[in-house]
Amino acid sequence: MAILSEYEEQDHKKPSSSSVAKPFSAALDPSDPLGFLEKAFEFVARESDLFKSDSLTRDVNAVVRMVKDKLEGEERKKKEAEKKAAERKAAPAPAPVKKEEIVKVKEEAVVNKEAQSKPEEEAKGPPAPNKLNGLDMDTYSWGQSLQEVNIYVPVPSGTKSRFIVCEIKKKHLKVGVKGQPPVIDAELFNSVKVDDCFWSLEDQKTVSILLTKQDHMEWWKYLAKGEPEIDTQKVEPENSKLGDLDPETRSTVEKMMFDQRQKQMGLPTSDEMQKQELLKKFMAEHPEMDFSRAKIN
């Protein structure tokens, strides 16, 4: 049984300075809670003016609803806490990730990354040549004409020529500074005339190398094996140098330049045009033949 040993009267009216807390004692029998309330109301009726108020019933109902709502709220929170605790307890523990699964995920990520980068690389294609019809690399640059290849290798300012290493072989080139890793040490794109090749140190800061090609009818796609290949269809030889060529070489160069321009515009090359003219001439000489399905290979 619960015993209410002291009760401080609460009134809706502002208490006066002469009001004094009145002691209240009563025993609560859980089987008869209404009996306890009846005694409490009788005490309040004797000791206060609450029962003289016109809003007595409304005020008491409001207190009852407030207490009821408070108890129901506490009950809901308790049930929700018990439900969450039961769910956590019933939920299976996550299985440990196996090492094989981690490796598989990493491999799939690498494959996906490579697959995404391939279309970009294919779309880019070979790099266009620089203004010298070669390529600018991180540690050197090179250019070319049909007869020669020019290479420019920067070295520390103030370097003396005796510290330069430059070995030119028929199909291999090694360039650098003594005591340091070589800047170039690789196989060349094609053969050179070693006796017609030379190098010089310009302003003690740049090694300039001239290689004379063995084949004067070919554009090099790269200088050293392993570096990117340039798009030789975009090579643009200087017209001012055509006059220095012999008639046969000049004719060949002009033909190559014409064919490159035609390919860039999607038009037939000189050889294709010649074949078309021959076919037209043959068709004119043989009108009895059907050439509707004729193709030029």
C-alpha positions as CSV (number, residue, x, y, z in Angstrom):
1,M,0.0,0.0,0.0
2,A,1.2,3.6,-0.7
3,I,0.9,6.3,1.9
4,L,0.6,9.9,1.0
5,S,2.2,11.6,4.0
6,E,2.1,15.2,2.9
7,Y,0.1,17.2,0.4
8,E,0.6,20.8,-0.6
9,E,-2.6,22.3,-1.7
10,Q,-2.5,23.7,-5.3
11,D,-5.2,26.1,-6.3
12,H,-5.8,27.9,-9.6
13,K,-6.1,31.1,-7.7
14,K,-3.1,33.1,-6.6
15,P,-2.3,32.1,-3.0
16,S,-2.5,34.8,-0.4
17,S,0.3,35.6,2.0
18,S,-1.7,34.0,4.8
19,S,-2.1,30.6,3.1
20,V,-0.4,27.7,4.8
21,A,0.3,24.2,3.5
22,K,-2.1,21.7,5.2
23,P,-0.9,18.2,6.0
24,F,-2.9,15.3,4.5
25,S,-2.5,11.6,5.4
26,A,-4.3,8.7,3.7
27,A,-3.5,5.1,2.8
28,L,-3.9,3.9,-0.9
29,D,-5.5,0.5,-1.3
30,P,-4.6,-0.6,-4.9
31,S,-7.9,-2.5,-5.0
32,D,-9.9,0.6,-4.2
33,P,-8.2,3.7,-5.8
34,L,-11.4,5.6,-6.1
35,G,-11.8,5.4,-2.3
36,F,-8.5,7.1,-1.9
37,L,-9.5,9.9,-4.4
38,E,-12.8,10.4,-2.5
39,K,-10.8,11.1,0.7
40,A,-8.5,13.4,-1.1
41,F,-11.4,15.4,-2.6
42,E,-13.1,15.6,0.8
43,F,-9.8,17.0,2.2
44,V,-9.5,19.5,-0.6
45,A,-13.2,20.5,-0.2
46,R,-12.7,21.2,3.5
47,E,-9.4,23.0,3.3
48,S,-9.9,25.1,0.0
49,D,-12.5,26.8,-2.2
50,L,-11.9,24.5,-5.1
51,F,-15.4,23.0,-5.0
52,K,-17.0,26.4,-5.0
53,S,-15.6,27.1,-8.5
54,D,-18.0,26.8,-11.4
55,S,-15.2,25.1,-13.5
56,L,-14.6,22.4,-11.0
57,T,-15.6,19.5,-13.2
58,R,-13.7,20.9,-16.2
59,D,-10.6,21.5,-14.2
60,V,-10.6,18.1,-12.6
61,N,-11.1,16.4,-16.0
62,A,-8.2,18.4,-17.4
63,V,-5.9,17.2,-14.6
64,V,-7.1,13.6,-15.1
65,R,-6.5,13.8,-18.9
66,M,-3.0,15.3,-18.4
67,V,-2.0,12.5,-16.0
68,K,-3.4,9.9,-18.3
69,D,-1.6,11.3,-21.4
70,K,1.7,11.5,-19.4
71,L,1.4,7.8,-18.4
72,E,0.5,6.7,-21.9
73,G,3.4,8.5,-23.3
74,E,5.8,6.9,-20.9
75,E,4.3,3.5,-21.7
76,R,4.8,4.0,-25.5
77,K,8.4,5.0,-25.0
78,K,9.0,2.0,-22.9
79,K,7.5,-0.4,-25.5
80,E,9.5,1.2,-28.3
81,A,12.7,0.8,-26.3
82,E,11.9,-2.8,-25.6
83,K,11.1,-3.4,-29.3
84,K,14.4,-1.9,-30.5
85,A,16.3,-3.9,-28.0
86,A,14.6,-7.1,-29.1
87,E,15.4,-6.3,-32.8
88,R,19.0,-5.7,-32.1
89,K,19.2,-8.9,-30.2
90,A,17.5,-10.9,-32.9
91,A,19.5,-9.4,-35.8
92,P,22.2,-11.7,-37.1
93,A,25.8,-10.5,-36.7
94,P,27.3,-9.4,-40.1
95,A,29.4,-12.2,-41.6
96,P,33.2,-11.3,-41.8
97,V,34.3,-10.3,-45.3
98,K,36.6,-13.0,-46.8
99,K,40.0,-12.0,-48.2
100,E,39.0,-13.5,-51.5
101,E,36.0,-11.2,-51.8
102,I,38.2,-8.1,-51.1
103,V,40.6,-9.2,-53.8
104,K,37.8,-9.8,-56.3
105,V,36.3,-6.3,-55.6
106,K,39.7,-4.7,-56.2
107,E,40.2,-6.6,-59.4
108,E,36.8,-5.6,-60.7
109,A,37.5,-2.0,-59.9
110,V,40.8,-2.1,-61.9
111,V,39.0,-3.8,-64.8
112,N,36.3,-1.1,-64.8
113,K,38.8,1.7,-64.7
114,E,40.8,0.2,-67.6
115,A,37.6,-0.2,-69.6
116,Q,36.7,3.4,-69.1
117,S,40.1,4.7,-70.0
118,K,40.4,2.7,-73.3
119,P,37.7,4.5,-75.2
120,E,39.3,7.8,-74.2
121,E,42.7,6.7,-75.4
122,E,41.2,5.3,-78.6
123,A,39.3,8.6,-79.2
124,K,42.5,10.6,-78.8
125,G,44.5,8.6,-81.3
126,P,48.2,9.3,-82.0
127,P,49.5,12.8,-81.0
128,A,49.9,15.4,-83.7
129,P,53.5,16.4,-84.5
130,N,55.0,19.6,-83.2
131,K,56.0,22.5,-85.5
132,L,59.2,20.6,-86.4
133,N,57.2,17.5,-87.4
134,G,58.5,15.6,-84.3
135,L,57.4,15.5,-80.7
136,D,58.1,17.4,-77.5
137,M,59.0,15.0,-74.7
138,D,59.6,15.7,-71.0
139,T,63.4,15.7,-71.2
140,Y,64.1,16.5,-74.9
141,S,62.4,17.4,-78.2
142,W,62.9,16.3,-81.8
143,G,61.9,17.3,-85.3
144,Q,62.5,16.0,-88.8
145,S,62.5,16.5,-92.5
146,L,62.6,13.8,-95.0
147,Q,66.4,13.8,-94.9
148,E,67.3,14.6,-91.3
149,V,66.3,14.3,-87.7
150,N,67.1,17.1,-85.3
151,I,67.2,16.4,-81.5
152,Y,67.5,19.0,-78.7
153,V,68.5,17.8,-75.2
154,P,68.6,20.5,-72.4
155,V,71.5,20.1,-69.9
156,P,72.5,22.0,-66.8
157,S,73.6,25.5,-67.6
158,G,77.4,25.8,-67.8
159,T,78.0,22.2,-68.8
160,K,81.2,21.7,-70.7
161,S,81.3,19.6,-73.9
162,R,83.8,17.1,-72.3
163,F,81.0,16.1,-69.9
164,I,78.6,15.2,-72.7
165,V,78.0,11.6,-73.6
166,C,76.7,11.2,-77.2
167,E,77.0,7.8,-78.9
168,I,75.4,7.6,-82.4
169,K,75.1,4.1,-84.0
170,K,73.3,3.0,-87.1
171,K,70.1,2.3,-85.2
172,H,70.8,3.3,-81.6
173,L,71.3,6.6,-79.8
174,K,72.7,7.4,-76.3
175,V,72.8,11.0,-75.0
176,G,73.3,12.4,-71.5
177,V,75.7,13.9,-69.0
178,K,78.6,11.9,-67.5
179,G,77.8,10.6,-64.0
180,Q,74.0,10.9,-64.6
181,P,71.4,8.5,-66.1
182,P,71.2,9.0,-69.9
183,V,68.4,11.1,-71.2
184,I,68.1,8.9,-74.3
185,D,69.4,5.4,-74.6
186,A,67.2,3.5,-77.0
187,E,66.8,2.0,-80.5
188,L,66.0,4.5,-83.2
189,F,62.9,4.3,-85.5
190,N,65.1,3.6,-88.5
191,S,68.7,3.5,-89.6
192,V,70.9,6.6,-90.0
193,K,74.2,7.3,-91.8
194,V,76.6,7.4,-88.9
195,D,79.3,9.3,-90.9
196,D,76.8,12.1,-91.7
197,C,75.6,12.6,-88.1
198,F,77.1,15.0,-85.6
199,W,76.3,16.8,-82.3
200,S,77.2,20.1,-80.7
201,L,76.8,21.9,-77.4
202,E,74.9,25.2,-77.8
203,D,75.3,28.0,-75.2
204,Q,76.5,25.3,-72.7
205,K,72.9,24.4,-72.0
206,T,71.5,22.4,-75.0
207,V,72.9,19.4,-76.9
208,S,71.9,19.7,-80.5
209,I,72.1,16.4,-82.5
210,L,71.7,16.0,-86.3
211,L,70.9,12.5,-87.6
212,T,71.0,11.8,-91.4
213,K,68.3,9.3,-92.4
214,Q,69.2,6.3,-94.4
215,D,65.8,6.4,-96.1
216,H,64.9,9.9,-97.5
217,M,61.4,8.9,-98.4
218,E,60.0,8.1,-94.9
219,W,58.6,10.1,-92.0
220,W,59.6,8.8,-88.7
221,K,56.7,8.0,-86.3
222,Y,59.0,8.2,-83.3
223,L,62.6,8.9,-82.4
224,A,63.4,6.4,-79.7
225,K,61.6,3.1,-79.3
226,G,59.0,3.2,-76.6
227,E,57.9,6.8,-77.0
228,P,54.5,7.8,-78.4
229,E,54.0,7.5,-82.2
230,I,53.0,10.7,-84.0
231,D,50.4,11.0,-86.7
232,T,52.6,11.2,-89.8
233,Q,49.5,12.1,-91.9
234,K,49.6,15.5,-90.1
235,V,53.3,16.2,-90.9
236,E,53.7,19.5,-92.8
237,P,57.0,19.9,-94.6
238,E,58.2,23.4,-95.3
239,N,57.6,24.4,-98.8
240,S,60.7,26.7,-98.8
241,K,62.9,23.6,-98.6
242,L,61.4,21.8,-101.6
243,G,63.6,23.8,-104.0
244,D,66.7,22.2,-102.3
245,L,65.6,18.8,-103.4
246,D,66.5,17.0,-106.6
247,P,63.6,16.8,-109.2
248,E,62.8,13.1,-108.4
249,T,62.7,13.6,-104.6
250,R,60.7,16.8,-104.9
251,S,58.1,15.1,-107.1
252,T,57.8,12.3,-104.5
253,V,57.4,14.9,-101.6
254,E,54.8,16.9,-103.5
255,K,52.9,13.7,-104.2
256,M,53.0,12.7,-100.5
257,M,51.8,16.2,-99.5
258,F,48.9,16.0,-102.0
259,D,47.9,12.6,-100.8
260,Q,47.9,13.6,-97.2
261,R,45.6,16.6,-97.9
262,Q,43.3,14.4,-100.0
263,K,43.0,11.9,-97.1
264,Q,42.3,14.6,-94.6
265,M,39.4,15.8,-96.8
266,G,38.1,12.3,-97.4
267,L,39.1,12.5,-101.1
268,P,40.9,9.9,-103.3
269,T,44.7,10.0,-103.4
270,S,46.7,10.4,-106.6
271,D,47.0,6.6,-107.0
272,E,43.3,6.1,-106.5
273,M,42.5,8.9,-109.0
274,Q,44.8,7.3,-111.6
275,K,43.1,4.0,-111.2
276,Q,39.7,5.7,-111.6
277,E,40.9,7.3,-114.9
278,L,42.1,4.0,-116.2
279,L,38.8,2.4,-115.4
280,K,36.9,5.2,-117.1
281,K,39.1,4.9,-120.2
282,F,38.6,1.1,-120.3
283,M,34.8,1.4,-119.9
284,A,34.7,3.9,-122.8
285,E,36.7,1.5,-125.0
286,H,34.4,-1.4,-124.1
287,P,30.8,-0.2,-123.9
288,E,29.5,-3.7,-124.5
289,M,30.7,-4.8,-121.0
290,D,28.7,-4.3,-117.7
291,F,30.8,-2.4,-115.2
292,S,28.0,-1.7,-112.7
293,R,29.6,-3.9,-110.0
294,A,33.2,-3.0,-110.8
295,K,35.3,-2.0,-107.8
296,I,38.8,-0.6,-107.5
297,N,41.1,-2.5,-105.1
